């Protein structure tokens, strides 16, 4: 190997190591947010959700500010804030939903494929759960467009299939939802996401049982 080639190889190796070192802190910070959200969402009494989510949202915002060029903190900030909206309810929920919407939109500008396209799924959920005009920004057609993009990125994922199934149920198409809910239940395990996987599969099974009963009764 010539000296020039050796120097180039050494430079590339150093650059890769530096990139890994830079990536690790943001990945760790995002994982911390993710684990705390899972604990609140699936292992904490509902009465405590709002208070703990408020504190977690503050941490998430700090992480976003620390890594302004990364989409992942924005996605998790949006997930936390949108979950807080559901926990609070009432008039303040819409304002929080709008905040989460802006976070997802910014994440999509930075990296639409981040976290297996989670921003598409989460934004799609807001569009089918939030009331439509003149109260809110809800839009079933926009929700479908976003959920389709999320599924295209992660077609076997537990979350995109669950959300698409839930969307179809809320759109009055329970029979069509069955296949997506079954895929959610059959989705491969996500390393480090055991709590979220177990919780989501419980939700998917409960919704699937309900939908099958509805379809059978018709």
Secondary structure, DSSP 8 states (H G I E B T S, - for coil): --HHHHHHHHHHHHHHHHHHHHHHHHHHHHHHHHHHHHHHHHHS-GGGHHHHHHHHHHHHHHHHHHTTT-HHHHHHHHHHHHHHHHHH-SHHHHHHHHHHHHHHHHHHHHHTTHHHHHHHHHHHHHHHHS-BTTTS-B-HHHHHHHHHHHHHH-TT-HHHHHHHHHHHHHTT-HHHHHHHHHHHHT----TT-HHHHHHHHHHHHHHHHHHHHHHHH-
